[in-house]
């Protein structure tokens, strides 16, 4: 096997591994919301650190393109994990459709915040503006607050 092919395979496995960690969608009723929120906070913190490192490497005199690429890949993988978690865990399983009948305001808030988090994660993929990661952190905090109430 050529070294380039092996590297490509490892990259695909690394990037797609976040999908393997998503909840299985079997109606088991076993959920660990606190763990999921903790993982999301870790994703946000990692994105923030990656952005800072990318900005520092871009500005530095001794630019290291390999480290730059690694931080970009890491940032995008964590942003994708946030998007996957919001979709596969919260929207598909935890925000129940019947909540719209029993508490329409809460349902609407959760869906809107889940969408906002997904879009902000996308914006974090697109660049290194720390304002996007701060807005993502705030939106996740707001989502957690509404979700828990």
Secondary structure, DSSP 8 states (H G I E B T S, - for coil): --HHHHHHHHHHHHHHHHHHTS---SS-----HHHHHHHHHHHHHHHHHHHHHHHHHHH-SS--HHHHHHHHHHHHHHHHHHHHIIIIIIIIIIS-TTHHHH-HHHHHHHHHHHHHHHHHHHHHHH---HHHHHHHHHHHHHHHHHHH-
